[in-house]
Amino acid sequence: MSYIRLFLSLCIMMPFVAVAQRTVTVNGTYTYIVGDNDDISLREAKVKCVELAKAEAIKAEFGEMITSDVIDTNLETNGEASSSFFWENTVAMAKGDWLGDTKSPELDIEYKDGKLVFKAEVWGKVREIVQAKTDLKWNIMKEILGQKSETTSFVSGERIFVRFRSPSDGYVAVYLIVGDDETSCLLPYRKDPSGMFKVRNGKEYIFFDKDEDPRASFYKLSTQHEKEANQLVVIYSPNPFAKCTDITGDARHPNSLSTHDFQKWLLKCQRADRDMVVAKKWVTIRKNNSEKEN
């Protein structure tokens, strides 16, 4: 009898937990200082400062439990370590999701005492996490010596693959943010008229590989700079969702849209679907292979 009463109590509480998931508007600032010995570009420093400002806004609303996706790539030149490229994506995933900007971030840069001082202010929508999200298993890969190996560092012209597995049936989309004004849709593939890519629980997928899926498109990462960083965004939900409206690319380029429109679409999706998981990782692209991976 006590077991039945406990079960009924849990059933009564479950809808309350879902309703208690708060979505609030937040504002945060962060100051990021770059010294002479810091190996980071101006663009990279701007992005990092904005991400840290988002983390500060989430901490102020939901507490200190913040996780970071860290990519630390040690680069070598002529066998000697020359730099360490470090990225932090400090959107709070333990206590809240950054759903999107409600106002464009503002960034001030000042040269003071021989250092560059970046100060970012952000405004956005944040949703509290009150239940565990689906645990996705995914990683970025490229071909190394004829085999697909996990990496986040690419030389311009190299192909990218994504290995993915989820514990439940659902739908997946993959986007690549290549700048403030462009985001590319890598998945679903352009040949899929439904605008959705369905995955089965426990099955491992290798995206962007025609050997795995004849419908697949394949992609190469490229840059005109000595080094740049792009952000790969994997979106998963057990509930059906269609990709956002984009502009059809030519034979050599994927469909794309402005990053602003992509963020607006993603915010709308997350607000409508509490089960949606958004996972992000940074990739670095070098113009040539003079700097090699460890």
Backbone as JSON, one array per atom type, in Angstrom:
{
  "sequence": "MSYIRLFLSLCIMMPFVAVAQRTVTVNGTYTYIVGDNDDISLREAKVKCVELAKAEAIKAEFGEMITSDVIDTNLETNGEASSSFFWENTVAMAKGDWLGDTKSPELDIEYKDGKLVFKAEVWGKVREIVQAKTDLKWNIMKEILGQKSETTSFVSGERIFVRFRSPSDGYVAVYLIVGDDETSCLLPYRKDPSGMFKVRNGKEYIFFDKDEDPRASFYKLSTQHEKEANQLVVIYSPNPFAKCTDITGDARHPNSLSTHDFQKWLLKCQRADRDMVVAKKWVTIRKNNSEKEN",
  "N": [[0.83, -1.2, 0.0], [1.95, 1.24, 0.81], [3.81, 1.54, -1.21], [2.2, 2.01, -3.45], [1.03, 4.44, -2.72], [3.31, 6.04, -2.75], [4.02, 5.89, -5.46], [1.81, 7.14, -6.66], [2.12, 9.68, -5.57], [4.49, 10.52, -6.81], [3.63, 10.61, -9.46], [1.83, 12.7, -9.33], [3.52, 14.79, -8.73], [5.17, 15.04, -11.0], [4.04, 16.58, -13.29], [4.14, 19.08, -12.08], [6.87, 19.58, -11.82], [7.63, 19.96, -14.48], [6.22, 22.29, -15.09], [7.45, 24.03, -13.37], [9.8, 24.77, -14.52], [11.67, 27.46, -15.2], [11.7, 30.28, -17.39], [13.57, 33.08, -18.04], [14.44, 36.54, -18.53], [17.69, 37.78, -18.87], [20.64, 39.67, -17.96], [24.05, 40.39, -18.42], [27.56, 41.06, -17.69], [31.04, 41.05, -18.63], [34.55, 41.26, -18.17], [37.39, 40.87, -20.07], [40.79, 40.26, -20.32], [43.59, 40.63, -22.41], [46.91, 39.81, -22.73], [50.37, 40.46, -23.78], [51.53, 37.96, -24.21], [49.52, 36.21, -24.75], [48.13, 33.91, -26.91], [45.93, 34.59, -28.99], [43.47, 35.57, -31.3], [42.03, 38.72, -32.37], [39.33, 38.47, -33.08], [38.68, 36.0, -31.89], [39.04, 36.61, -29.18], [36.99, 38.47, -28.8], [34.69, 36.84, -29.15], [35.02, 34.99, -27.07], [34.86, 36.66, -24.81], [32.2, 37.51, -24.94], [30.89, 35.03, -24.56], [31.66, 34.44, -21.94], [30.42, 36.51, -20.62], [27.77, 35.73, -20.9], [27.81, 33.49, -19.27], [28.18, 34.72, -16.77], [25.75, 36.06, -16.53], [23.99, 33.89, -16.3], [24.92, 32.67, -13.95], [24.22, 34.65, -12.08], [21.48, 34.39, -12.05], [20.78, 31.63, -11.66], [22.72, 30.41, -10.06], [25.94, 28.92, -9.1], [26.64, 26.62, -10.52], [28.17, 25.88, -13.17], [29.17, 24.67, -16.3], [31.84, 24.11, -18.62], [32.61, 23.82, -22.07], [35.57, 22.76, -23.19], [38.19, 23.29, -25.36], [41.39, 22.5, -25.92], [44.04, 22.93, -27.77], [47.18, 21.94, -28.53], [49.72, 23.3, -30.38], [52.38, 22.7, -32.68], [55.52, 23.76, -33.98], [58.09, 22.91, -36.07], [58.65, 20.82, -34.32], [58.62, 21.95, -31.79], [56.73, 23.2, -29.07], [54.69, 25.87, -29.75], [52.44, 27.4, -29.28], [49.35, 27.62, -27.46], [46.13, 26.98, -28.07], [43.15, 28.06, -26.83], [39.82, 27.52, -25.95], [36.77, 28.47, -24.45], [33.49, 27.59, -23.96], [31.29, 28.99, -22.25], [28.53, 28.75, -21.6], [26.0, 28.14, -19.32], [25.26, 24.87, -18.59], [24.54, 23.17, -16.61], [22.8, 24.39, -14.8], [21.21, 26.05, -16.31], [19.96, 26.91, -19.6], [21.18, 28.88, -22.24], [19.03, 30.42, -24.22], [18.89, 32.26, -26.27], [19.76, 35.46, -27.77], [18.23, 38.5, -26.74], [18.83, 40.98, -27.39], [21.36, 42.44, -29.33], [24.74, 41.65, -28.45], [26.91, 43.98, -26.76], [30.11, 45.38, -27.15], [33.05, 46.65, -25.83], [36.33, 47.82, -26.44], [39.49, 48.42, -25.1], [42.73, 49.81, -24.9], [44.98, 49.4, -22.4], [47.48, 50.0, -20.06], [49.35, 48.49, -21.51], [47.87, 46.29, -22.31], [45.09, 44.62, -23.91], [41.79, 45.33, -23.19], [38.76, 43.83, -22.97], [35.32, 44.39, -22.77], [32.23, 43.02, -22.38], [28.71, 43.14, -22.79], [25.67, 41.45, -22.36], [22.36, 40.41, -23.34], [19.63, 38.27, -22.83], [17.51, 35.29, -23.2], [17.03, 32.85, -20.76], [16.69, 29.49, -19.72], [15.8, 27.55, -16.96], [17.19, 24.45, -15.95], [15.63, 21.67, -14.81], [15.48, 19.0, -14.9], [17.12, 15.99, -16.0], [18.82, 16.19, -19.11], [18.7, 14.56, -22.34], [21.31, 12.28, -22.82], [23.62, 12.73, -25.05], [25.91, 11.18, -27.31], [28.55, 12.25, -29.05], [31.0, 13.21, -31.47], [33.53, 15.07, -33.22], [35.18, 14.45, -36.3], [37.95, 13.66, -38.52], [39.7, 12.42, -41.45], [42.59, 10.65, -40.77], [45.52, 9.32, -41.76], [44.1, 7.49, -43.32], [42.04, 6.66, -41.67], [39.11, 7.46, -39.77], [39.36, 9.79, -37.28], [39.03, 11.22, -34.02], [38.92, 14.72, -33.6], [39.45, 18.29, -33.23], [40.75, 20.05, -34.73], [41.62, 21.38, -37.82], [43.02, 21.48, -41.14], [42.77, 23.81, -43.76], [40.57, 22.78, -46.26], [40.27, 20.15, -45.52], [38.11, 17.32, -44.91], [35.15, 17.07, -42.89], [33.6, 15.06, -40.4], [30.9, 13.77, -38.41], [30.37, 11.81, -35.65], [27.64, 10.18, -34.16], [25.35, 9.31, -31.56], [22.36, 8.45, -29.89], [20.38, 7.81, -26.9], [17.72, 7.37, -27.36], [14.95, 7.3, -29.7], [14.69, 9.91, -32.14], [15.15, 13.24, -33.5], [17.52, 15.02, -35.49], [19.59, 17.85, -36.11], [22.28, 19.58, -37.7], [24.38, 22.33, -37.54], [26.69, 24.81, -38.76], [28.32, 27.5, -37.48], [29.81, 30.05, -39.01], [30.54, 32.63, -38.78], [29.63, 36.01, -37.76], [27.65, 36.64, -39.53], [26.83, 34.46, -41.01], [25.49, 31.2, -41.1], [25.65, 27.77, -41.65], [23.66, 25.07, -42.85], [24.21, 21.81, -42.24], [23.03, 19.36, -41.76], [19.63, 18.46, -41.71], [20.27, 16.69, -44.85], [20.46, 18.21, -48.1], [19.12, 16.74, -50.0], [17.03, 15.6, -48.69], [13.69, 15.79, -48.61], [11.93, 16.17, -46.51], [12.99, 17.83, -44.59], [13.85, 17.01, -42.15], [15.86, 14.88, -40.02], [15.83, 11.69, -39.0], [16.73, 9.69, -36.19], [17.65, 6.53, -34.72], [17.29, 4.88, -31.56], [20.28, 4.14, -29.86], [21.69, 3.5, -32.18], [24.63, 3.96, -34.07], [25.73, 6.72, -35.94], [27.46, 8.03, -38.76], [27.8, 11.06, -39.82], [27.79, 12.89, -42.92], [29.09, 11.17, -44.62], [29.24, 9.33, -47.45], [29.64, 6.61, -47.69], [28.35, 5.6, -45.51], [25.77, 6.59, -45.79], [24.0, 6.94, -48.67], [22.62, 9.26, -49.34], [24.03, 11.29, -48.27], [25.65, 14.47, -47.94], [28.94, 15.8, -48.43], [31.42, 17.65, -46.64], [33.93, 20.19, -46.65], [36.14, 21.97, -44.56], [37.18, 25.34, -44.65], [39.39, 28.19, -44.83], [40.42, 31.6, -45.18], [42.11, 32.86, -43.57], [45.01, 32.86, -41.36], [44.41, 31.36, -39.12], [41.3, 30.3, -37.82], [38.21, 30.1, -35.95], [35.36, 28.07, -35.9], [31.97, 27.3, -34.96], [30.38, 24.32, -34.2], [27.11, 23.15, -34.14], [24.96, 20.92, -32.66], [21.72, 19.76, -32.73], [19.17, 18.18, -31.0], [16.14, 16.38, -30.54], [13.54, 14.43, -29.01], [11.17, 14.93, -30.12], [9.49, 15.69, -33.2], [10.97, 18.09, -35.39], [11.45, 20.63, -37.82], [14.03, 21.8, -40.02], [15.32, 25.2, -40.11], [14.21, 27.91, -42.26], [16.17, 28.46, -45.09], [18.71, 29.65, -47.4], [19.22, 28.28, -50.54], [22.23, 26.7, -51.32], [25.01, 26.59, -53.73], [26.44, 23.95, -55.79], [28.79, 23.51, -54.43], [28.52, 24.54, -51.93], [26.84, 24.49, -48.76], [23.34, 24.89, -47.8], [22.41, 28.06, -46.37], [22.02, 30.7, -43.91], [21.52, 33.88, -42.27], [23.38, 34.36, -39.26], [22.03, 35.68, -37.24], [19.3, 35.21, -37.91], [19.31, 32.45, -37.65], [19.79, 32.14, -34.87], [17.46, 33.3, -33.86], [15.53, 31.47, -34.81], [16.39, 29.15, -33.45], [16.03, 29.9, -30.78], [13.24, 30.14, -30.72], [12.52, 27.46, -31.2], [13.6, 26.14, -28.9], [12.19, 27.33, -26.84], [9.67, 26.35, -27.35], [9.99, 23.64, -27.07], [10.78, 21.75, -24.5], [12.28, 19.47, -24.29], [14.32, 19.61, -26.06], [17.75, 19.38, -26.94], [20.69, 21.22, -27.14], [23.86, 21.14, -28.3], [27.25, 22.23, -28.39], [30.37, 22.64, -30.06], [33.69, 23.82, -30.57], [35.64, 24.24, -33.52], [38.9, 24.47, -34.89], [40.49, 25.99, -37.66], [43.19, 25.94, -39.81], [45.15, 27.73, -42.19], [47.24, 26.46, -43.51], [49.31, 23.51, -43.14], [51.51, 24.0, -41.51], [51.59, 24.15, -38.82], [51.26, 21.54, -36.68], [49.12, 18.96, -35.33], [49.28, 17.55, -31.99]],
  "CA": [[0.0, 0.0, 0.0], [2.82, 2.4, 0.87], [4.43, 1.68, -2.52], [1.2, 2.61, -4.32], [0.9, 5.84, -2.34], [4.52, 6.72, -3.23], [3.94, 5.99, -6.91], [0.82, 8.16, -6.97], [2.69, 10.98, -5.22], [5.44, 10.88, -7.85], [2.87, 10.96, -10.66], [1.24, 14.01, -9.11], [4.58, 15.78, -8.71], [5.85, 15.17, -12.28], [3.63, 17.76, -14.04], [4.57, 20.28, -11.38], [8.28, 19.8, -12.15], [7.72, 20.52, -15.83], [5.72, 23.66, -15.05], [8.36, 24.85, -12.57], [10.98, 25.12, -15.31], [11.52, 28.88, -15.44], [12.39, 31.0, -18.46], [13.68, 34.47, -17.61], [15.32, 37.44, -19.28], [18.85, 38.1, -18.04], [21.62, 40.63, -18.44], [25.32, 40.14, -17.76], [28.75, 41.7, -18.24], [32.31, 40.39, -18.3], [35.75, 41.94, -18.65], [38.38, 39.88, -20.46], [42.05, 40.96, -20.57], [44.54, 39.9, -23.25], [48.26, 40.33, -22.61], [51.28, 40.28, -24.91], [51.9, 36.56, -24.4], [48.32, 35.41, -25.01], [48.02, 33.55, -28.33], [44.52, 34.62, -29.34], [43.2, 36.62, -32.27], [41.06, 39.73, -31.94], [37.98, 37.91, -33.22], [38.51, 34.96, -30.88], [38.89, 37.26, -27.88], [35.64, 39.04, -28.75], [33.71, 35.77, -28.96], [35.2, 34.43, -25.73], [34.37, 37.63, -23.84], [30.74, 37.45, -24.98], [30.47, 33.78, -23.95], [31.85, 34.56, -20.5], [29.36, 37.4, -20.13], [26.57, 34.89, -20.8], [27.98, 32.67, -18.06], [27.95, 35.58, -15.61], [24.31, 36.3, -16.44], [23.35, 32.66, -15.82], [25.29, 32.53, -12.54], [23.45, 35.6, -11.28], [20.08, 33.96, -11.96], [20.57, 30.25, -11.25], [23.74, 29.89, -9.16], [27.34, 28.76, -9.52], [26.93, 25.35, -11.2], [28.36, 26.17, -14.59], [30.15, 23.82, -16.96], [32.46, 24.69, -19.82], [33.15, 22.95, -23.1], [36.92, 23.28, -23.36], [39.04, 22.72, -26.39], [42.76, 22.97, -25.72], [44.82, 22.32, -28.84], [48.58, 22.31, -28.49], [50.26, 23.36, -31.72], [53.83, 22.61, -32.71], [56.24, 24.2, -35.16], [59.44, 22.31, -36.06], [58.83, 19.94, -33.18], [58.59, 22.65, -30.52], [55.43, 23.8, -28.76], [54.75, 27.31, -30.01], [51.26, 28.11, -28.79], [48.25, 26.82, -26.95], [44.89, 27.65, -28.44], [42.21, 27.7, -25.77], [38.46, 28.04, -26.11], [35.77, 28.09, -23.46], [32.11, 27.93, -24.28], [30.82, 28.98, -20.87], [27.09, 28.79, -21.39], [25.72, 27.23, -18.21], [24.44, 23.74, -18.96], [24.11, 22.45, -15.41], [21.68, 25.07, -14.14], [20.37, 26.81, -17.23], [20.29, 26.97, -21.03], [21.07, 30.17, -22.91], [18.15, 30.15, -25.34], [19.19, 33.17, -27.37], [19.88, 36.88, -27.45], [17.08, 39.39, -26.93], [19.43, 42.19, -27.9], [22.72, 42.13, -29.77], [25.77, 41.97, -27.46], [27.71, 45.19, -26.94], [31.5, 45.08, -26.81], [33.99, 47.77, -25.82], [37.73, 47.39, -26.4], [40.35, 49.52, -24.66], [44.14, 49.47, -24.69], [45.3, 49.99, -21.11], [48.66, 49.43, -19.39], [49.99, 47.51, -22.38], [47.0, 45.13, -22.52], [43.78, 44.85, -24.49], [40.73, 45.05, -22.23], [37.47, 43.65, -23.63], [34.17, 44.37, -21.87], [31.03, 42.64, -23.11], [27.42, 43.13, -22.09], [24.74, 40.61, -23.13], [20.98, 40.31, -22.92], [19.08, 37.08, -23.46], [16.55, 34.43, -22.53], [17.66, 31.68, -20.13], [15.72, 28.56, -19.15], [16.33, 26.71, -15.89], [17.14, 23.0, -16.15], [15.18, 21.02, -13.57], [15.52, 17.56, -15.1], [18.27, 15.6, -16.81], [18.64, 16.18, -20.55], [19.15, 13.36, -23.03], [22.76, 12.19, -22.86], [24.07, 12.46, -26.41], [27.31, 10.82, -27.53], [28.93, 12.7, -30.38], [32.31, 13.82, -31.59], [33.93, 15.56, -34.54], [36.27, 13.61, -36.81], [38.48, 13.81, -39.88], [40.51, 11.26, -41.83], [44.02, 10.72, -40.46], [46.16, 8.08, -42.2], [43.1, 6.57, -43.86], [41.01, 6.31, -40.69], [38.41, 8.59, -39.16], [39.84, 9.98, -35.92], [38.43, 12.36, -33.34], [39.76, 15.92, -33.57], [38.77, 19.57, -33.39], [41.71, 20.89, -35.44], [41.59, 21.07, -39.24], [43.73, 22.29, -42.12], [41.83, 24.23, -44.79], [40.38, 21.79, -47.32], [40.03, 18.81, -44.98], [36.71, 16.95, -44.71], [34.67, 16.92, -41.52], [32.58, 14.06, -40.14], [30.39, 13.78, -37.04], [29.84, 10.53, -35.15], [26.52, 10.53, -33.28], [24.49, 8.24, -31.02], [21.46, 8.91, -28.82], [19.77, 6.68, -26.19], [16.3, 7.26, -27.69], [14.59, 7.76, -31.04], [14.51, 11.36, -32.17], [15.46, 13.99, -34.71], [18.8, 15.71, -35.33], [20.05, 18.83, -37.1], [23.66, 20.02, -37.45], [24.68, 23.62, -38.16], [28.03, 25.34, -38.56], [28.36, 28.95, -37.42], [31.1, 30.42, -39.59], [30.77, 34.05, -38.55], [28.48, 36.74, -37.24], [26.64, 36.86, -40.54], [26.53, 33.26, -41.8], [25.39, 29.89, -40.48], [25.38, 26.77, -42.68], [22.93, 23.86, -42.46], [24.89, 20.61, -42.72], [22.1, 18.26, -41.62], [19.38, 17.43, -42.72], [20.87, 16.86, -46.15], [19.63, 18.94, -49.06], [18.3, 15.79, -50.77], [15.94, 15.11, -47.85], [12.6, 16.76, -48.78], [11.15, 16.34, -45.27], [13.6, 18.83, -43.73], [14.13, 16.4, -40.84], [16.7, 13.68, -40.05], [15.42, 10.85, -37.87], [17.73, 8.73, -35.69], [17.12, 5.44, -33.9], [17.99, 4.76, -30.28], [21.43, 3.24, -29.76], [22.39, 3.3, -33.45], [25.71, 4.92, -34.33], [25.7, 7.33, -37.26], [28.58, 8.86, -39.2], [27.22, 12.05, -40.73], [28.58, 13.47, -44.01], [29.88, 10.09, -45.21], [28.43, 8.6, -48.41], [29.76, 5.18, -47.45], [27.36, 5.28, -44.49], [24.45, 7.0, -46.24], [24.11, 7.44, -50.04], [22.02, 10.6, -49.44], [24.86, 12.24, -47.54], [26.51, 15.49, -48.53], [30.2, 15.86, -47.7], [31.81, 19.04, -46.44], [35.3, 20.53, -46.33], [36.29, 23.23, -43.85], [38.18, 26.17, -45.31], [39.6, 29.53, -44.27], [41.35, 32.49, -45.86], [42.96, 33.42, -42.52], [46.01, 31.93, -40.85], [43.69, 30.45, -38.22], [40.02, 30.81, -37.38], [37.4, 29.15, -35.2], [33.94, 27.95, -36.2], [31.24, 26.57, -33.92], [29.46, 23.29, -34.68], [25.94, 23.07, -33.26], [24.14, 19.72, -32.84], [20.41, 19.95, -32.12], [18.46, 16.9, -30.9], [14.9, 16.33, -29.76], [12.71, 13.25, -29.26], [9.98, 15.42, -30.82], [9.8, 16.13, -34.57], [11.15, 19.5, -35.71], [11.99, 20.83, -39.16], [15.11, 22.79, -40.07], [14.85, 26.56, -40.37], [14.21, 28.35, -43.65], [17.49, 28.95, -45.46], [18.94, 29.95, -48.82], [19.86, 27.13, -51.18], [23.59, 26.94, -51.78], [25.36, 25.96, -54.99], [26.91, 22.57, -55.66], [29.97, 23.45, -53.57], [28.26, 25.16, -50.63], [25.57, 24.07, -48.16], [22.34, 25.93, -47.57], [22.86, 28.92, -45.29], [21.2, 31.84, -43.52], [22.27, 34.74, -41.37], [23.48, 33.85, -37.89], [20.95, 36.31, -36.48], [18.05, 34.48, -38.17], [19.47, 31.12, -37.06], [19.61, 32.24, -33.43], [16.03, 33.55, -33.62], [14.84, 30.2, -35.01], [16.75, 28.23, -32.39], [15.35, 30.37, -29.57], [11.83, 29.77, -30.85], [12.43, 26.0, -31.04], [13.88, 25.75, -27.53], [11.09, 27.8, -25.98], [8.51, 25.5, -27.61], [10.31, 22.22, -26.84], [11.64, 21.62, -23.31], [13.12, 18.28, -24.41], [15.38, 19.84, -27.05], [19.13, 19.49, -26.46], [21.58, 21.93, -28.05], [25.25, 20.91, -27.9], [28.14, 23.02, -29.24], [31.81, 22.45, -29.94], [34.48, 24.67, -31.45], [36.69, 23.65, -34.36], [39.87, 25.45, -35.4], [40.89, 25.74, -39.04], [44.42, 26.63, -40.19], [45.28, 27.91, -43.63], [48.15, 25.44, -44.01], [49.66, 22.53, -42.12], [52.83, 24.27, -40.92], [51.43, 23.84, -37.39], [50.68, 20.2, -36.64], [48.53, 18.5, -34.09], [50.05, 16.6, -31.2]],
  "C": [[0.87, 1.25, 0.0], [3.49, 2.65, -0.48], [3.48, 2.38, -3.49], [1.05, 4.09, -4.03], [2.1, 6.65, -2.85], [4.47, 6.94, -4.73], [2.96, 7.09, -7.33], [1.35, 9.56, -6.67], [3.66, 11.45, -6.29], [4.72, 11.3, -9.13], [2.26, 12.34, -10.54], [2.29, 15.1, -9.21], [5.18, 16.04, -10.09], [5.37, 16.35, -13.13], [4.09, 19.05, -13.4], [6.02, 20.62, -11.7], [8.42, 20.45, -13.51], [7.28, 21.98, -15.84], [6.71, 24.58, -14.36], [9.61, 25.27, -13.32], [10.86, 26.57, -15.77], [12.29, 29.34, -16.67], [12.39, 32.47, -18.1], [14.58, 35.24, -18.57], [16.45, 37.88, -18.38], [19.75, 39.1, -18.75], [22.93, 40.38, -17.71], [26.47, 40.85, -18.44], [29.98, 40.89, -17.85], [33.45, 41.2, -18.9], [36.84, 40.9, -18.87], [39.65, 40.62, -20.9], [43.0, 40.07, -21.36], [45.9, 40.58, -23.15], [49.12, 40.01, -23.81], [51.55, 38.81, -25.22], [50.7, 35.65, -24.68], [48.17, 35.18, -26.51], [46.54, 33.46, -28.7], [44.27, 35.79, -30.28], [42.16, 37.58, -31.7], [39.64, 39.17, -32.0], [37.71, 36.86, -32.15], [38.3, 35.56, -29.5], [37.51, 37.87, -27.73], [34.6, 37.97, -28.44], [33.8, 35.2, -27.55], [34.64, 35.36, -24.67], [32.84, 37.61, -23.78], [30.22, 36.18, -24.3], [30.6, 33.83, -22.42], [30.83, 35.5, -19.88], [28.04, 36.64, -19.99], [26.63, 34.04, -19.54], [27.71, 33.49, -16.8], [26.46, 35.86, -15.43], [23.58, 35.08, -15.88], [23.67, 32.43, -14.35], [24.45, 33.43, -11.66], [22.02, 35.13, -11.08], [19.91, 32.59, -11.31], [21.67, 29.66, -10.35], [25.06, 29.6, -9.85], [27.62, 27.51, -10.34], [26.98, 25.56, -12.69], [29.43, 25.25, -15.14], [30.66, 24.51, -18.19], [32.84, 23.58, -20.78], [34.52, 23.52, -23.44], [37.62, 22.54, -24.48], [40.43, 23.32, -26.2], [43.64, 22.24, -26.73], [46.25, 22.82, -28.78], [49.15, 22.22, -29.9], [51.78, 23.33, -31.67], [54.37, 23.14, -34.03], [57.67, 23.68, -35.06], [59.7, 21.52, -34.79], [58.78, 20.62, -31.83], [57.21, 23.29, -30.3], [55.53, 25.31, -28.9], [53.57, 28.08, -29.45], [50.24, 27.11, -28.25], [46.96, 27.58, -27.21], [43.76, 27.15, -27.54], [40.85, 28.35, -25.99], [37.61, 27.59, -24.93], [34.39, 28.52, -23.96], [31.34, 27.87, -22.97], [29.33, 29.31, -20.74], [26.76, 27.75, -20.32], [24.77, 26.12, -18.65], [23.9, 22.99, -17.74], [22.87, 23.08, -14.79], [20.78, 25.84, -15.1], [20.87, 26.75, -18.65], [20.17, 28.41, -21.51], [20.27, 29.93, -24.19], [18.43, 31.05, -26.53], [19.23, 34.6, -26.91], [18.55, 37.59, -27.66], [17.54, 40.74, -27.46], [20.86, 41.85, -28.28], [23.73, 42.5, -28.69], [26.5, 43.26, -27.79], [29.11, 44.92, -26.41], [32.34, 46.34, -26.92], [35.41, 47.23, -25.7], [38.59, 48.61, -26.08], [41.78, 49.0, -24.49], [44.6, 50.19, -23.43], [46.48, 49.25, -20.48], [49.29, 48.31, -20.21], [49.16, 46.27, -22.65], [45.7, 45.57, -23.18], [42.71, 44.43, -23.48], [39.4, 45.01, -22.99], [36.38, 43.66, -22.55], [32.91, 44.13, -22.68], [29.81, 42.74, -22.2], [26.43, 42.38, -22.98], [23.36, 40.66, -22.5], [20.39, 39.08, -23.59], [18.04, 36.38, -22.62], [17.28, 33.19, -22.02], [16.56, 30.8, -19.53], [16.4, 27.66, -18.13], [16.18, 25.24, -16.25], [16.77, 22.35, -14.84], [15.08, 19.51, -13.74], [16.66, 17.24, -16.05], [17.92, 15.63, -18.29], [19.14, 14.86, -21.13], [20.67, 13.39, -23.18], [23.21, 11.77, -24.26], [25.55, 12.08, -26.43], [27.68, 11.27, -28.94], [30.32, 13.31, -30.35], [32.61, 14.16, -33.05], [35.14, 14.77, -35.01], [36.76, 14.11, -38.17], [39.31, 12.57, -40.19], [41.98, 11.54, -41.55], [44.62, 9.36, -40.79], [45.12, 7.04, -42.6], [42.01, 6.16, -42.9], [40.38, 7.57, -40.11], [38.79, 8.67, -37.69], [39.25, 11.25, -35.33], [39.41, 13.53, -33.29], [38.87, 17.16, -33.59], [39.66, 20.55, -34.17], [41.8, 20.45, -36.9], [42.53, 21.99, -40.01], [42.74, 22.6, -43.23], [41.78, 23.21, -45.93], [40.12, 20.39, -46.82], [38.54, 18.58, -44.73], [36.39, 16.78, -43.23], [33.59, 15.85, -41.47], [32.11, 14.23, -38.69], [29.85, 12.39, -36.72], [28.8, 10.83, -34.08], [25.77, 9.29, -32.83], [23.63, 8.82, -29.91], [20.79, 7.69, -28.17], [18.28, 6.51, -26.5], [16.07, 7.72, -29.12], [14.41, 9.28, -31.02], [14.91, 11.94, -33.51], [16.68, 14.87, -34.45], [18.99, 16.73, -36.46], [21.46, 19.25, -36.71], [23.89, 21.31, -38.24], [26.12, 24.02, -37.86], [27.97, 26.85, -38.61], [29.75, 29.39, -37.87], [31.4, 31.91, -39.44], [29.52, 34.71, -38.03], [27.34, 36.83, -38.24], [26.3, 35.63, -41.36], [26.54, 31.99, -40.94], [24.96, 28.9, -41.56], [24.64, 25.58, -42.11], [23.62, 22.66, -43.07], [23.98, 19.39, -42.7], [20.77, 18.82, -41.13], [20.04, 17.75, -44.06], [19.9, 17.54, -47.11], [18.71, 18.01, -49.85], [17.14, 15.22, -49.96], [14.79, 16.11, -47.91], [11.82, 17.04, -47.5], [11.7, 17.46, -44.4], [13.9, 18.32, -42.34], [15.02, 15.18, -41.03], [16.39, 12.87, -38.8], [16.52, 9.87, -37.5], [17.05, 7.72, -34.78], [17.95, 5.3, -32.63], [19.13, 3.74, -30.35], [22.21, 3.05, -31.04], [23.45, 4.38, -33.63], [25.65, 5.4, -35.77], [27.02, 8.06, -37.51], [28.01, 9.83, -40.22], [28.26, 12.54, -41.74], [29.5, 12.44, -44.68], [28.98, 9.28, -46.14], [28.55, 7.09, -48.27], [28.74, 4.71, -46.41], [25.93, 5.55, -44.98], [24.57, 7.6, -47.64], [23.53, 8.85, -50.22], [22.98, 11.68, -48.95], [25.54, 13.26, -48.45], [27.83, 15.45, -47.77], [30.7, 17.29, -47.7], [33.3, 19.14, -46.12], [35.32, 21.87, -45.59], [37.4, 24.04, -44.51], [38.27, 27.52, -44.63], [40.56, 30.3, -45.15], [42.31, 33.14, -44.87], [44.01, 32.4, -42.09], [45.38, 30.9, -39.92], [42.37, 31.09, -37.85], [39.26, 29.71, -36.66], [35.95, 29.23, -35.67], [33.27, 27.14, -35.1], [30.26, 25.6, -34.57], [28.34, 23.12, -33.66], [25.13, 21.83, -33.63], [22.85, 19.92, -32.05], [19.67, 18.61, -32.15], [17.16, 17.08, -30.13], [14.19, 15.0, -30.04], [11.44, 13.62, -30.02], [10.35, 15.92, -32.21], [9.98, 17.64, -34.65], [11.8, 19.61, -37.08], [13.07, 21.9, -39.12], [14.53, 24.17, -40.39], [14.92, 26.87, -41.86], [15.57, 28.94, -44.0], [17.56, 29.2, -46.96], [19.72, 28.8, -49.43], [21.24, 27.51, -51.71], [23.85, 26.3, -53.13], [25.92, 24.58, -54.73], [28.07, 22.44, -54.68], [29.72, 23.99, -52.16], [26.91, 24.7, -50.07], [24.59, 25.23, -48.08], [22.76, 26.77, -46.37], [21.81, 29.99, -45.0], [22.03, 32.71, -42.61], [22.3, 34.13, -39.97], [22.4, 34.44, -37.01], [19.64, 35.55, -36.66], [18.12, 33.06, -37.59], [19.23, 31.15, -35.56], [18.15, 32.5, -33.07], [15.23, 32.26, -33.76], [15.12, 29.22, -33.87], [16.09, 28.62, -31.07], [13.89, 29.97, -29.59], [11.63, 28.27, -30.62], [12.6, 25.59, -29.58], [12.77, 26.18, -26.58], [9.86, 26.91, -26.15], [8.73, 24.05, -27.21], [11.29, 22.1, -25.68], [12.58, 20.43, -23.39], [14.29, 18.49, -25.37], [16.73, 20.02, -26.37], [19.95, 20.19, -27.54], [23.0, 21.8, -27.53], [26.17, 21.6, -28.9], [29.6, 22.65, -28.99], [32.5, 23.37, -30.95], [35.44, 23.83, -32.28], [37.61, 24.77, -34.82], [40.31, 25.02, -36.79], [42.13, 26.57, -39.34], [44.53, 26.69, -41.7], [46.21, 26.88, -44.24], [48.54, 24.54, -42.85], [51.05, 22.74, -41.55], [52.81, 24.04, -39.42], [50.68, 22.53, -37.3], [50.11, 19.89, -35.28], [49.5, 17.62, -33.32], [49.6, 15.19, -31.54]]
}
